[in-house]
């Protein structure tokens, strides 16, 4: 899954981010974040997203 922030509603610096996510379990994703500099994408970091558990 890709999160491409290149939307006219976002400020220019936000539009340069591009995130790629992979589901590793139900509600759990591992991801990488990249920053676009011209035609090049620069790797920034890894991160994880988790769906909150129900109380």
Number of C-alpha atoms within 10 A of each C-alpha: 10 12 12 14 17 15 11 8 9 11 11 12 11 14 16 18 19 20 19 16 18 14 14 9 9 8 11 14 17 15 17 16 18 18 18 14 10 7 6 9 14 13 13 12 11 13 12 12 13 12 9 8 6 4 3
